[in-house]
Structure formats: C-alpha cells, structure tokens
Amino acid sequence: MDFLDVVRRWSGWIFLALVAALVIMGYHFGNIRFAPLAAGFAILAVVCWTDRGRIPMRSDGIHARRDSGVRPASG
C-alpha cells in the first residue's frame, strides 16, 4: 500500500466516525435533520473504502495498450 491508499483508508474511518456521531446526535436531540448529513458521510466512507481497480503491471516489459507499429509482411 502506498501513502495515498493509507490516507484514503484513514479518511474512510474518519467519515464513519462522523456518521456515528451524527446518528447519536440525531437520536439524542430527536432531530431527523441529521440523517441526510450522516447519509452523505456514509457515502463518502464507502467511496474511500472501495478499491480503484488498478490494472496489474505485466512483467514482460510490454505495455498492453501500446501499438508497436510492426506488421507482418503481406504477400
């Protein structure tokens, strides 16, 4: 894991803590207005925890999307 992945994971935990705090405050004060804000932070936590689907590097040194321009001889 590189540094940005660690920051992304920690921010997900912080967003989840904010969700918990807002839910507890909404329950304590009996106010439903905390729900949309808590839902927004829950969505941000899920976005932070999802993997980005990185393409694994090939070990043979050939880039998968590059066209070398070499064509077989026709004729």
C-alpha positions, 0 to 999 in steps of 0.5 A: 500500500502506498501513502495515498491508499493509507490516507484514503483508508484513514479518511474512510474511518474518519467519515464513519466516525462522523456518521456515528456521531451524527446518528447519536446526535440525531437520536439524542436531540430527536432531530431527523435533520441529521440523517441526510448529513450522516447519509452523505458521510456514509457515502463518502466512507464507502467511496474511500473504502472501495478499491480503484481497480488498478490494472496489474503491471505485466512483467514482460516489459510490454505495455498492453495498450501500446501499438508497436507499429510492426506488421507482418509482411503481406504477400 
